[in-house]
């Protein structure tokens, strides 16, 4: 990717009078030497895969470890009662995040966005909007370019793998990407997009990667919910005109610093955090890990 910062993308957009998503599309065309239609077709393929993953959720499935399965179904049943604290839309987001994360743990086909462990965050906020008829498919595709641009900059300036920077690098990045997409879909400008991304990432700084028994299941699946809801609140703040006092690119740099300072036990080794609790050790022993 040619862009090394969010500011660089926005500067290009200002010069060329382009929306954020189109600057990312042009960069993809240049980097992969593809036509506009070829780039769009690839992105449509990812969106279709997200929709199929949503449609194919099976609440009767459990992961091989037995640690996750059925939570998405339970949350959907609870949502249908119409008495949730979060309201119907946010509850739909929670349902989708759980279902996508469980599908990943059950070895079903998902879209790593930006990683498999964080696969539930972006579809959790986009699929309900689409299903409810608020946003058409073309607009969703454009929003996915927004997510791609944000994710690529974070990957370039910091990292997106839990093994490198903790869960802040996975769920934090996914939440940042999702927040930017939401702002775009709600008509926010390019500055609001990057400030939403910054606030979402900032809110999850320091989030450790501590998978029980080394599996991307506990606490990973439920953290997808947190990432999705965090994206909603960050997007709404940005749309209200609230900005990150720390420039977006500096927030990304701070995430890198935090990740590099994190003890190795908190970076996907399964040796610290909740993975080091008595219950987690008991689970690991049972699974022969």
Secondary structure, 3 states (H helix, E strand, C coil): CCCCCHHHHHHHHHHHCCCHHHHHHHHHHHHHCCCHHHHHHHHHHHHHHHHHHHHCCCCCCCCCCCCCCCHHHHHHHHHHCCCCCCCHHHHHHHHHHHHHHHHHHCCCCCCCCCCHHHHHHHHHHHHHHHHCCCCCHHHHHHHHHHHHHHHHHHHHHCCCCHHHHCHHHCHHHHHHHHHHHHHHHCCCCHHHHHHHHHHHHHHCCCCCECCHHHCCCCCHHHHHHHHHHHHHHHHHHHHCCCCCCCCHHHHHHHHHHHHHHCCHHHECCCCCHHHHCHHHHHHHHHHCC
